[in-house]
């Protein structure tokens, strides 16, 4: 099928030249790689999750998994993009989900969530919780084997969704649970620069602009939705978070923020 053209938003005017260069490098890095899955995933369903906000989702599974007759585990995947750009329909995110569904005996669900600056936090996180809870409706999927995964901003969505579900703060959605999480170079923030952030030229970083657009107005980067380990963030010690896989890239701006997740291991998570 013809590839859908992706439209990108213009970098905010307040971006510095170094931040603009980082934006350009990030977009260049989204060039899709060849998909080499063990079994080609076939697209089973694409539809609207929330018509009022134009949110869509896509479900992938292989022909072999579809014919097995067993209830399959579910992987809910959230795309990256600094909480302000991107969609599950972008070629690189689509290719990732095709490969996951092709190599794993699982159903992969990829969905959009509301983006900044039109929709600041917690709008996108509310959408993510709704996506995960949607899996509880009657489907040929296992409700007891439901995991979430995401990269960059999507990794941050995974963390906050898992926390909100595990903390029991969602009323009627409280029974919904996630049995595992995978966070790939997740986007966390903080006022104090990490060593990996200090490797870039002085001045505003592209992630600073992301936080400026998505956090509540006049919020600092230690806001709990940016820095889960910040001074004002809720304690994670007593929250029964699911097992988590955290992936950090050697030369990534976010490397040391991902390393912060080692604190979860020290908490016994």
Residue pairs with C-beta under 8 A, 6 or more apart in sequence:
3 91
4 89
6 87
6 89
6 90
6 91
8 27
8 85
9 84
9 85
11 19
11 20
11 23
11 209
12 209
12 212
12 213
14 204
14 209
14 212
15 23
15 204
15 206
15 209
16 203
16 204
18 200
18 201
18 202
18 203
18 204
18 205
19 203
19 204
19 205
19 206
19 208
19 209
22 200
22 205
22 206
22 253
23 206
26 206
30 90
30 91
30 92
31 92
32 91
32 92
32 95
33 92
33 95
35 95
35 98
35 99
35 102
36 99
37 98
37 99
37 101
37 102
37 103
38 102
38 103
39 62
39 63
39 64
39 102
39 103
40 62
40 98
40 102
41 60
41 61
41 62
41 97
41 98
41 99
41 100
41 101
41 102
41 108
42 60
42 61
42 62
42 63
42 66
43 58
43 59
43 60
44 59
44 60
44 61
44 66
45 57
45 58
45 59
46 56
46 57
46 58
46 59
47 56
47 57
48 54
48 55
48 56
48 57
49 55
49 56
49 57
49 111
49 112
49 127
49 130
49 131
49 134
50 127
50 130
53 114
53 119
53 127
55 111
55 112
55 113
55 114
55 127
56 88
56 89
56 111
56 112
57 88
57 109
57 110
57 111
57 112
57 131
57 134
58 88
58 89
58 94
58 97
58 109
58 110
58 111
59 107
59 108
59 109
59 110
60 97
60 98
60 100
60 101
60 107
60 108
60 109
60 110
61 72
61 101
61 106
61 107
61 108
62 101
62 102
65 72
65 101
65 105
65 106
65 107
68 105
71 140
71 141
71 142
72 105
72 106
72 107
72 140
72 141
72 142
72 145
73 105
73 106
73 107
73 141
73 142
73 145
73 146
73 147
74 106
74 107
74 108
74 109
74 135
74 141
74 142
74 145
74 146
74 147
75 100
75 104
75 106
75 107
75 108
75 109
75 147
75 148
75 149
76 109
76 110
76 111
76 131
76 132
76 135
76 146
76 147
76 148
76 149
77 88
77 93
77 96
77 97
77 100
77 108
77 109
77 110
77 148
77 149
77 150
77 154
78 110
78 111
78 113
78 128
78 148
78 149
78 150
78 153
78 154
78 155
78 157
78 158
78 161
79 86
79 87
79 88
79 90
79 93
79 110
79 112
79 150
79 151
79 153
79 154
80 86
80 93
80 150
80 151
80 152
80 153
80 154
80 155
80 187
81 87
81 115
81 152
81 153
81 154
82 152
82 153
82 187
82 206
82 207
82 209
82 210
82 213
82 214
83 115
83 116
83 121
83 124
83 153
83 156
83 187
83 210
83 213
83 214
84 115
84 116
84 117
84 210
84 213
84 214
85 115
86 93
86 115
86 153
87 93
87 112
88 94
88 97
88 110
88 111
88 112
93 110
94 110
96 151
97 108
97 110
100 106
100 108
100 149
101 107
101 108
107 140
107 141
109 131
109 135
111 127
111 131
112 127
113 123
113 124
113 125
113 127
113 128
113 131
113 157
114 123
114 124
114 127
115 124
116 124
116 210
116 213
116 214
117 213
117 214
120 213
120 214
120 215
120 216
120 217
121 214
121 215
121 216
121 225
122 225
124 157
124 214
125 157
125 160
125 161
125 164
125 225
128 157
128 160
128 161
129 161
129 164
129 165
129 170
129 173
129 176
132 146
132 148
132 161
132 165
132 176
132 178
133 173
133 176
135 141
135 143
135 146
136 143
136 175
136 176
144 179
145 179
146 177
146 178
146 179
147 178
147 179
147 180
147 181
147 182
147 242
148 158
148 161
148 162
148 178
148 180
148 181
148 182
149 158
149 181
149 182
149 183
149 184
150 156
150 157
150 158
150 182
150 183
150 184
150 186
151 184
151 185
151 186
152 184
152 185
152 186
152 187
152 254
153 187
153 210
154 184
154 186
155 183
155 184
155 185
155 186
155 187
156 183
156 186
156 187
156 188
158 181
158 182
158 183
158 186
159 181
159 183
159 186
159 188
159 228
159 244
160 225
160 228
161 178
162 178
162 181
162 241
162 242
162 244
163 228
163 234
163 236
163 239
163 241
164 170
165 173
165 176
165 177
165 178
166 177
166 178
166 239
166 240
166 241
166 242
167 234
167 239
168 174
170 176
177 242
178 242
179 242
179 243
180 242
180 243
180 244
180 245
181 241
181 242
181 243
181 244
181 245
182 244
182 245
182 247
183 244
183 245
183 246
183 247
183 258
183 261
184 247
185 247
185 248
185 249
185 252
185 254
185 255
185 258
186 246
186 254
186 257
186 258
186 261
187 207
187 210
187 254
187 257
188 226
188 227
188 228
188 229
188 254
188 257
188 258
188 260
189 207
189 211
189 221
189 222
189 223
189 226
189 227
189 257
190 221
190 222
190 226
190 227
190 229
190 230
190 257
191 220
191 221
191 222
191 227
194 255
194 256
194 257
195 256
196 252
196 253
196 254
196 255
196 256
196 257
197 205
197 207
197 253
197 256
199 253
200 253
205 253
206 253
207 253
207 254
208 221
211 219
211 221
211 223
211 226
215 221
215 223
215 225
215 226
216 223
219 226
221 227
222 230
222 231
222 232
223 230
223 232
224 230
224 232
224 233
224 234
227 233
228 236
229 236
229 260
229 263
236 264
236 267
236 269
237 267
241 264
241 269
243 269
244 261
244 264
244 269
246 258
246 261
246 262
246 264
247 258
248 254
248 255
248 258
248 259
249 255
252 258
